[in-house]
């Protein structure tokens, strides 16, 4: 036993009040990271998902959409579950509404047969 045990003791009642402050200061950076993560990443992603869901539910004839497989087409018919897309003249395919990843605005979408 070359090293004697060290006994650390905080003086009286002064330390009991500062324990809560020290604990709060210790966990404050973690709390700020969690709050920042929520506002910078999770909340905008939830908002985009809600906007996409609203756009998909409001699909109508002649809207241009992009599917998860990369198919660009014009909506020719809609049902509750499926959407019929015209991907070329006289070529129509049915896709599930969940496969639509983007509803293109008419100003940015260009016809595929140009």
Backbone torsions as a table, in degrees:
resi	resn	phi	psi	omega
1	UNK	NA	80.7	-179.2
2	UNK	-83.2	-27.3	-178.9
3	UNK	-110.2	118.2	179.0
4	UNK	-73.7	147.8	178.1
5	UNK	-62.8	141.4	-179.5
6	UNK	-99.2	134.3	179.5
7	UNK	-114.6	114.2	178.6
8	UNK	-104.8	132.8	179.6
9	UNK	-141.7	136.5	178.6
10	UNK	-85.8	142.4	-177.3
11	UNK	-71.9	127.3	170.0
12	UNK	35.0	-138.9	-173.6
13	UNK	-85.3	-7.7	-178.2
14	UNK	-66.6	-32.3	-176.5
15	UNK	-79.0	-26.3	-176.2
16	UNK	-65.4	-32.2	177.7
17	UNK	-76.1	-30.5	-177.1
18	UNK	-86.6	-10.0	178.6
19	UNK	-63.8	-42.0	178.9
20	UNK	-64.6	-40.0	179.1
21	UNK	-67.6	-40.9	178.9
22	UNK	-65.8	-38.3	178.1
23	UNK	-66.3	-40.9	179.0
24	UNK	-65.6	-41.0	179.4
25	UNK	-66.9	-33.6	179.2
26	UNK	-67.1	-41.9	-176.1
27	UNK	-92.0	-7.9	-179.0
28	UNK	-60.2	-45.1	178.3
29	UNK	-61.3	-37.7	178.2
30	UNK	-66.4	-40.0	178.2
31	UNK	-64.7	-41.8	178.1
32	UNK	-65.2	-36.3	176.5
33	UNK	-64.2	-42.1	-179.9
34	UNK	-65.6	-44.2	179.1
35	UNK	-64.8	-43.7	177.7
36	UNK	-63.1	-40.7	176.9
37	UNK	-59.9	-42.4	-179.9
38	UNK	-63.9	-49.6	-174.7
39	UNK	-75.3	-27.1	-177.7
40	UNK	-93.6	-24.6	-174.9
41	UNK	-120.3	-55.8	-171.5
42	UNK	-71.2	-45.1	-175.9
43	UNK	-65.0	-46.2	176.6
44	UNK	-62.9	-35.3	179.0
45	UNK	-66.1	-40.3	177.7
46	UNK	-64.7	-37.9	179.4
47	UNK	-66.8	-42.1	177.6
48	UNK	-63.9	-40.2	178.8
49	UNK	-63.9	-39.8	179.0
50	UNK	-67.3	-40.3	178.1
51	UNK	-64.2	-41.7	178.0
52	UNK	-64.5	-41.7	179.3
53	UNK	-62.9	-40.2	177.2
54	UNK	-66.0	-39.7	179.5
55	UNK	-67.5	-38.3	179.4
56	UNK	-68.0	-39.6	179.8
57	UNK	-70.4	-21.3	-179.2
58	UNK	-99.6	17.8	179.9
59	UNK	-62.1	143.7	176.9
60	UNK	-140.8	173.1	-178.0
61	UNK	-60.1	142.1	178.9
62	UNK	75.8	6.7	171.1
63	UNK	-75.7	143.5	176.5
64	UNK	-99.4	134.3	-177.0
65	UNK	-133.2	161.0	175.4
66	UNK	-120.2	129.4	-178.9
67	UNK	-93.3	170.8	179.6
68	UNK	-68.7	-20.0	176.5
69	UNK	-85.4	-2.2	178.9
70	UNK	90.9	12.2	-179.6
71	UNK	-86.7	127.6	177.3
72	UNK	-102.8	128.0	-178.1
73	UNK	-154.3	171.2	179.4
74	UNK	-108.1	134.3	-178.6
75	UNK	-70.5	127.1	177.0
76	UNK	-111.9	-24.2	178.6
77	UNK	-157.8	144.1	178.8
78	UNK	-127.8	146.5	170.6
79	UNK	-129.7	-175.0	-179.3
80	UNK	-66.8	-33.8	-174.1
81	UNK	-108.1	-37.0	-173.3
82	UNK	-117.7	159.3	175.0
83	UNK	-129.1	132.5	176.9
84	UNK	-95.4	123.3	-178.2
85	UNK	-110.3	139.8	171.8
86	UNK	-98.3	111.7	-175.5
87	UNK	-98.3	-15.1	175.3
88	UNK	-156.1	166.5	177.9
89	UNK	-57.3	123.2	-179.9
90	UNK	64.4	21.5	175.0
91	UNK	-121.7	114.1	-177.5
92	UNK	-123.3	140.9	176.5
93	UNK	-130.1	152.6	175.2
94	UNK	-104.0	133.1	176.1
95	UNK	-129.2	153.8	176.4
96	UNK	-73.2	149.2	178.9
97	UNK	-59.4	-32.4	-179.9
98	UNK	-68.6	-16.9	179.7
99	UNK	-83.0	-7.6	179.8
100	UNK	-82.7	123.9	-177.9
101	UNK	-103.8	-19.0	-178.2
102	UNK	-156.0	138.5	172.5
103	UNK	-105.1	116.4	-174.7
104	UNK	-84.8	139.7	177.9
105	UNK	-77.8	150.2	-177.4
106	UNK	-63.4	-23.0	-178.2
107	UNK	-78.6	-30.3	-179.2
108	UNK	-95.7	-22.6	-178.1
109	UNK	-79.5	137.7	177.3
110	UNK	-116.3	147.7	178.6
111	UNK	-60.3	144.0	-177.8
112	UNK	-76.2	-18.1	-175.2
113	UNK	-100.8	26.4	176.9
114	UNK	-79.6	NA	NA
